[in-house]
Amino acid sequence: MALTPATIKPALGSKRGVKRLGRGNSSGRGTYSGRGGKGQTARSGGKKRTQIRGFKAYLQKVPKVRGFKSMYARVETVTLNVLNRVAEEGKEITPKFLRKKGAISTTNNGVKLVASGKLQKKVTIKGCLASKKAIEAIEKAGGQLIF
């Protein structure tokens, strides 16, 4: 037996008839035809907004996230005071060294030295950014900054 369009049929129960509205009260869908009472929504083309009851009150209770969150990662900052505390005389300071000493939490975003406090140790700093005043303070202490 060849399969022809006449012999292919959908599975039993997979298709459902269209609900015929407004065809008399005996059909079960007469009078208002499932549209409720009168008014805009009972008319053809009448639209009903999504009305969430008490939504404004709910929205007012939700804590808002204020301010601004940058999409760029922040560079870890290290002050000269912190550098003075963790550094050892004549040692090379790198972001990994600072991470190991606990001065910074991550090396992923880079490290910048800022001039807050005093540096009294002669150190070589490698792979870190620095402010102009921080560079002056490092060089004044006898150290150097290698980019």
C-alpha positions, -999 to 999 in steps of 0.1 A, spaced: 0 0 0 15 33 -11 14 63 12 -6 91 -4 -18 124 11 -52 108 15 -39 80 38 -16 102 60 -36 114 90 -27 131 123 -26 110 154 -60 105 171 -67 134 195 -38 155 184 -60 180 165 -87 200 182 -117 218 166 -119 256 166 -141 270 194 -170 285 176 -182 316 195 -215 334 192 -235 306 177 -265 306 201 -269 299 238 -273 261 232 -237 260 220 -225 271 254 -208 301 239 -237 324 231 -248 358 245 -215 374 255 -194 348 237 -167 346 264 -161 383 263 -178 392 296 -199 423 299 -201 455 279 -175 480 272 -142 483 254 -131 447 259 -164 434 246 -159 451 213 -140 437 184 -105 452 185 -109 462 221 -75 458 239 -69 450 275 -37 463 290 -18 440 313 -30 452 346 -11 440 376 -31 451 406 -11 470 431 20 470 409 29 506 416 29 499 454 50 468 448 75 487 426 79 514 453 89 487 478 116 472 456 150 486 466 165 504 436 202 501 427 215 536 428 246 550 413 268 538 385 287 506 379 315 508 354 318 480 329 356 484 331 376 465 358 392 487 384 430 487 387 442 476 421 458 505 440 487 502 464 499 532 485 535 539 493 527 532 530 516 497 521 546 492 498 569 503 526 553 478 549 555 447 526 586 455 505 621 442 514 652 463 509 667 458 474 640 433 463 621 434 430 584 442 435 559 427 410 521 423 410 526 386 420 548 396 449 521 421 461 494 394 457 515 369 478 520 395 505 482 403 506 486 439 495 462 433 466 434 408 460 440 401 423 466 407 396 441 404 367 433 441 364 468 455 369 484 474 398 489 511 403 511 527 429 498 560 444 517 585 465 500 582 499 526 581 527 563 577 525 586 551 510 619 546 529 632 514 511 652 511 480 631 488 457 628 480 420 592 479 409 584 459 377 551 456 359 531 482 378 517 516 369 524 546 391 513 582 396 538 609 389 543 617 426 547 580 434 574 577 407 592 608 423 590 592 458 603 559 446 633 575 428 639 598 459 642 566 480 668 553 456 645 528 438 634 526 402 603 518 383 605 494 352 574 493 330 
